[in-house]
């Protein structure tokens, strides 16, 4: 598990962005199932999930989940 706590998050703080690395495996999994369509895995379905932090936020997530913080405008 990994966690981040925002003791103070000023306006313009960079978003916390998550990407599920399992989505890159989806074409291989689909091929093994006999389905030629790309089927990204849930919960992200091949897209990023963004969270704009607010003071007091506590975010807990699996340690293997790819994540980054965007540049802050604050």
C-alpha positions, 0 to 999 in steps of 0.5 A: 500500500502507498498513501499521500496526505495533503496537510496543506494543498493551496489553490493550483496544487498539481493533480495526483494522476493514476494510471493502471499498468495492467491496461497495457496487458489488455491486448494480450489477454483479449487474444488469449480469450479469442477476442481481437478487440482491445479490452482495457482492464477496470477500473481505469479502462486504459485512461488516467484517473486524476484527483485535484488535492484539497487540504486534509485529503488522505489517498491510499492506493496499491503500491503497484499503481503507477502515479505521479503529481503534475507541476504545481501552479501554486 
